[in-house]
Amino acid sequence: MFTRVCIPPTCARCVRSFSVSVRQNAKAIIYTRNGEPTDVLTVRTLPTPPAPHGDQVKLKFRLSPVNPADLNVIQGAYPSKPRPREDLGTPEPAFIAGNEGLAVVEAVGEQVSSVRKGDWVIFNTPQFGTWASEAVAKQSDIIRVPRASDSPLTEVQAATLTVNPPTALALLTQFVSLDPGEFVIQNGANSSVGQAVIQIAHRLGLKTINLVRDREGIEELKGQLKLLGADHVLTYNELGEKTARDTVREWTGGKPIRLGLNCVGGKDTTLMARFLGQDAHLVSYGAMSKAPLSLPTSLFIFKNLTCHGYWQSRWYQQHGAEDRQKLIQDLIHMMESGIVRVQME
């Protein structure tokens, strides 16, 4: 998900491109302590990096997304931590913000074999520090973006390959085997992961019930999600109405909903869980409300509900380079063929 962060203009709302027409000193958005992004982030001109040698690769960033997790990392409320840097010209160790990004290879060391000048790359190392104009990375830090010269893959799509689309794919395929025509119910449906879930589910022949907050322009939002492939869209208030259960039963033909996806937490997820059927799975991958997840004991006793947590970073930790490269290739195919379109906020 892209989001707004109100910090100096160097960090824009969705994606910041550092492309320039003349040579300028490298810059990065850094912090030396945890706190609110508006309080602790600063823009720093970096020392000129040395030419790459050995297994090093010199990179120039094209786009760097701003995800909610990036803000949590800066606040110190996220388990994945960036490494402190002592080469930024600061009096004390500092961190470069940013987890995802798309960069172009500018030069390589003599031991580098996986990429060459001009290649697009994304990042294999969590919390690499992508809110920068350029960097020197190790060959193991990056993943080449495989694409043909006539590929329709955009820079925005490539820059967002490592977090939201793979999360959506995993949520739909790793916890329960669903047959075409079965329903998935999810909250936070207008988030970047939620939108990817809609599109991938549609491709898999699954149907989706999508929950969003009521807001100004809600009908327009519902229309946008349906254009992506959403079958049904409800607000949480609509889901809480007395007629909602009959409405959902009519949509599903009385068949149980066996997969629920949660990125919100709190009372809205409690409500959504009540619509899950026998032997269903509820998968949580976020907690945007910052409220605890509270579920009735009856769902576990009488419906045999199973709850899971999913973290894409853990998947990367548990899988090697070959699996990661295959995942990226599969996602690129989905984007090039129009199955998944990245929607910027």
C-alpha positions, 0 to 999 in steps of 0.5 A: 500500500502506498500512503502519504507521509508529511515530511520534507518534499523529498518524500512524496505521497506515493512514489518518489523518483530521483531521476535528474538530468544533471549530476547531483550529489546523492541524497537520502532520507535518514533518521538517527532515532525512532519516532514519528516520521515528521519528527525524526526524518531528514534529508541528507546529502551523502558522501560520494560512494566509491566505484564498486569492486568485488561483488558490489553493484552501484545502483541509481534508484528510480522509484521507492514506495512508501508502505505503512510498514515503513512508517512503523519501522521508523517509529520502532514498532516493527520487528524488521530493523534496518542496519545502522550506517556509519558511512553517511557523514553523520556524527552518530550512526544513522538509518536510511529509510525504505524497504522496497524500491526499483533501481537501475544498475550503473556499474558492477564489480569484477565478481558480479555475474547476475546483473549488468549495467542497465538492468532493473533490480529490486531488493532481496535484503529487508530494510535495505534503505531505498529512500535514496537517490543511489547506493552501492549494494552487494550482489546478494542484496538484489534481485534482477527484474527479468523482462523483455525489451518490449515488456509492458512492465512499468517502473511502478509495477516493478517497484512494488513487486516484493511486498503487496502482490506476493502477500496477496498471492500467498493469502489466496493459495497457502492456507486453504485450497479453494475451488473456482466459484468459492467465496473469500471475504476480506477487510481493508479491500481498498488497500494495495494488498486488498486490490491485488487479492481482488484481481488474483482471486478473479483470475483464479475463478474465486469470488470476493466479498470486500469490506471497506470503511464508509466515507465520502465517495463510497459509491465511487470506491465500490465502483472502482473495486468492482472494475478490478474484479470485486464481486461484492463490496460492503461497508462495515456498517452495511455488514452489521445490518440485520439483513446482511446475513441473508444477503451474503447467504444469497450471494454464496448460495448458502455455501460456507465461506472458508477463507477470511483475510484480515488487515484491520483487527478490532471489532470490524474483524470480529464482525467479519469472522462471524460470516465465516463457515465451518472449518474456515481459515482467518488469515491476519497480515496487518492490524491497521486499526491498532486494535486487538483481534477479539474473536468469540470462543464459539467460532473455535468450538462450534465452527472449528475456526483456524487462525493464521498470521502471515508476514511476507518477510518471513516467507523470504527468510524461509525460502532461497534465491531460486524460490524468490526468483520464481515468485518474482517471475510469476508476479511479473507474468501476472502484471505483464498480462494485465492480471494485476494492475498496481493502483497508486493512492 
